[in-house]
């Protein structure tokens, strides 16, 4: 398996981690290259909002529309598919209440299934790749780093993390000797 090439700093708390995050952002590190790991959410800090955008609500609506349309067509077709004309005694051939129930249920099922699939995909499940983790996170530290930086930027990243208050600077992959 390929190992992630990264340089990161361990910070004692979220305020120090925010300083490290801002120092790297001021250096021009793009958002998709940041590594941020903490044992708890820190919603009031900017570094916790890197992965905040999601299309899950729109995909749930799309799943509901597809499910509702499928439910209506299923209920409608099963009521009109009988090959000979039915005598309904003045009532509509397609009964509104049973059709509405099936349409509603399949609308909800489509929305729920779309939400679960979107959640699994956006969370990266199943993930067969090797994951980046530092055991100091379980002791309350916050990791702020850069994934796959250039060799030229290594010294600058380490200096910025150290100036921002990182307790230690570590590396993985080709930066393991950092």
C-alpha positions in Angstrom: 0.0 0.0 0.0 1.1 3.5 -0.7 1.8 5.6 2.3 0.6 9.2 2.5 3.4 11.7 2.2 2.6 14.5 4.7 4.1 17.0 7.1 2.0 17.9 10.1 2.2 19.5 13.5 0.7 18.4 16.8 -1.0 21.3 18.6 -2.1 21.4 22.3 -5.5 22.9 21.6 -7.8 24.4 19.0 -6.6 28.0 19.4 -3.0 26.9 18.6 -4.3 24.7 15.8 -6.1 27.6 14.3 -2.9 29.6 14.3 -1.2 26.8 12.5 -4.0 26.5 10.0 -3.9 30.2 9.2 -0.1 30.1 8.9 -0.4 27.4 6.3 -3.3 29.0 4.5 -1.3 32.3 4.3 1.5 30.2 2.7 -0.9 29.3 -0.1 -1.8 25.7 0.8 -5.0 24.8 -1.0 -7.9 23.5 1.1 -7.8 20.0 -0.5 -4.2 19.5 0.8 -4.9 20.2 4.4 -4.9 17.4 7.0 -7.0 18.2 10.1 -7.7 15.6 12.8 -9.1 16.2 16.2 -10.8 14.1 18.9 -13.7 16.4 19.1 -15.5 18.9 16.8 -14.4 22.5 17.2 -17.2 24.3 15.3 -16.1 27.8 16.3 -12.8 27.4 14.5 -12.2 27.8 10.8 -10.1 24.6 10.4 -13.1 22.5 11.3 -15.1 23.7 8.3 -12.9 22.4 5.4 -15.4 19.7 4.5 -18.5 21.6 5.3 -20.0 21.7 1.8 -22.2 18.8 0.8 -24.8 18.1 -1.9 -26.7 15.7 0.4 -30.0 17.7 0.7 -30.3 18.1 -3.1 -29.6 14.4 -3.6 -32.2 13.5 -1.0 -34.7 15.6 -2.9 -33.8 13.9 -6.1 -34.1 10.5 -4.5 -37.6 11.5 -3.2 -38.7 12.7 -6.6 -37.5 9.6 -8.3 -39.1 7.4 -5.6 -42.4 9.3 -5.7 -42.6 9.1 -9.5 -41.8 5.4 -9.4 -44.4 4.9 -6.7 -47.1 6.7 -8.6 -46.4 4.9 -11.8 -46.3 1.5 -10.0 -49.7 2.2 -8.3 -51.2 3.6 -11.5 -50.1 0.8 -13.7 -51.2 -2.0 -11.4 -54.7 -0.4 -11.4 -55.1 0.1 -15.2 -53.1 -2.9 -16.4 -56.1 -5.3 -16.3 -56.7 -6.2 -20.0 -60.5 -5.8 -20.1 -62.6 -2.8 -19.2 -63.5 -2.9 -15.5 -66.8 -1.8 -14.2 -66.1 0.6 -11.4 -69.6 1.7 -10.6 -68.9 5.4 -11.2 -65.7 5.4 -9.1 -62.4 6.4 -10.7 -60.3 3.6 -12.2 -57.2 4.8 -10.4 -58.2 5.1 -6.7 -56.6 8.2 -5.2 -56.0 7.0 -1.6 -54.1 3.7 -2.3 -52.2 5.5 -5.1 -51.3 8.3 -2.6 -50.1 5.9 0.0 -47.8 4.0 -2.3 -46.5 7.3 -3.8 -45.8 8.7 -0.3 -44.1 5.5 0.9 -41.8 5.3 -2.1 -41.1 9.0 -1.9 -39.8 8.5 1.6 -37.9 5.4 0.7 -36.2 7.1 -2.2 -35.2 10.1 0.0 -33.8 7.8 2.7 -31.9 5.5 0.4 -30.4 8.5 -1.5 -29.3 10.1 1.8 -27.7 6.8 3.1 -25.9 6.3 -0.2 -24.7 9.9 -0.3 -23.6 9.6 3.4 -21.6 6.4 2.7 -19.9 7.8 -0.4 -19.1 11.2 1.2 -17.7 9.5 4.3 -15.5 7.3 2.0 -17.1 4.0 3.1 -15.9 1.4 2.5 -12.4 2.7 2.6 -9.8 0.1 1.7 -6.9 2.6 1.7 -4.5 3.1 4.5 -5.7 5.9 6.8 -3.6 8.7 8.2 -3.8 9.0 12.0 -1.5 10.0 14.9 -2.2 8.4 18.3 -1.6 11.8 20.0 -5.1 12.8 18.8 -6.6 10.4 21.3 -4.8 12.4 24.1 -6.4 15.7 23.0 -3.9 16.9 20.5 -5.0 18.5 17.2 -3.2 17.6 13.9 -2.8 20.3 11.3 -0.7 19.5 8.3 -0.2 19.3 4.5 -0.7 16.2 2.4 1.8 15.6 -0.4 3.8 18.9 -0.2 6.7 19.5 -2.5 10.2 18.9 -1.3 11.0 22.6 -1.8 8.1 23.7 0.6 9.1 21.3 3.4 11.3 23.7 5.3 8.8 26.5 5.0 5.9 24.3 6.2 7.9 23.1 9.2 9.0 26.7 10.1 5.4 28.0 9.9 4.0 25.2 12.0 6.7 25.7 14.6 6.1 29.5 14.8 2.4 28.9 15.1 3.0 26.8 18.3 3.2 23.2 17.2 4.5 21.0 20.0 6.1 18.7 17.6 6.5 18.4 13.8 6.2 15.0 12.2 6.1 13.5 8.8 4.9 10.4 7.0 6.0 8.6 3.8 9.0 10.3 2.3 8.9 12.9 5.1 9.1 10.3 7.8 12.5 11.6 9.0 11.1 15.1 9.7 
